[in-house]
């Protein structure tokens, strides 16, 4: 959505659009996951833990992560790192889109 007129609440509207998209979650391999601030922290924490174990020569086991529909989705450590990167790229794109809307570009 492009906000083409300059209104006093342009920034607020851009943030609302961004926040609505974040609340809808992120779909990965057919499953949708929460990506709110708390969930992003948990995703980042798990990715950091995987990298930490791997860097010390350990072998992080496969594990399950809960999707928005409360189903459990199995991840390999490498698969989760790829997922975490994709989530980060998506959230960053939402913020960039909001900044562009705020700037009127």
N, C-alpha and C positions, 0 to 999 in steps of 0.2 A: 504494500500500500504506500502510495506517495502522498504526502501532505503538501499540497502545492501552494497554499496560502500561508502568509505569516500571521500567526495568531499568538496571543500572549501565552496560551497553554500548549504551544507546539512541543516543548520538551516533555511535558506531562503526558501528552498523547503518544509521543514516541516511546516513552518508558512503559506506558500501558500496553502498547503493541508488543514490545519486547517481552514484558513479563507474562503476557498471555501465551506467547509462543513457548516460553520456558515452562509454563505450567502444563502445557500440552505434552511435554516430555520429548524424548529423543528415541526414535525407532532404529533398532539395530537388529539385523537378521530376523525381522518379523516381530520382535518384541519391543515394547515401549518402556523406557526407563525414566524415572524421575531425574531432573537435572536442576532442581532448585539449589539455592546456595548450600544448604546442609548436605544434599545428595552429592553435589560437586565436591565438597570437602571429603566425603566418604570415598568417592571414586578416586580422588587424588591420593588419599591416604593409602588405599589398597594398592594403587599403582606404585607408590613409593615403597611400600613394604615388599612388593614383588621384586622391584629393582634392587632393593637392599639385600634381600636374600640371594638373588642371582649374582650380585657383585661379590659376595663372599663365597661363591662356589656352591651355594645351596640349591636345592631343587624345590621350588614352591609347588605345592600340589594343585590339581584342578579343584575348583570350588564352585559354589552356586551364588548367584546374585539375584536379588528379588526384583522382578519387573513391576510396573505400575498395577498390573492386574493381580498381583500377589503370587504369580507363578514363579517358580525357581528356575533360573536359566544357568546351565553349566558353562563355565569358562575355563579355558586353559590359561596359564599365566600370560603367555604371549598374546593370546586372543583378547584378554582383558586389557593389556597395554594398548593394543590396537583400538579397542573400543574406547578407552580413556582418551586417547589422542583424537579420535573422531568426535567425541563429546566436546572436548575442549575447542576443537575447530568450529563446531556448530555453534556453541555458546558465544565464541568470539565473533562469529559472523552476525549473530543477532545483535550484539553490542555495536558492532560497526554499522549495521543497518540503522540502528536507533540514532547513532551519532550523525549519520548522514541526513536522517529525517530532521533532526534538530537544527542542522546547518542549512537545510533547504536544498541539499544537493541530490 
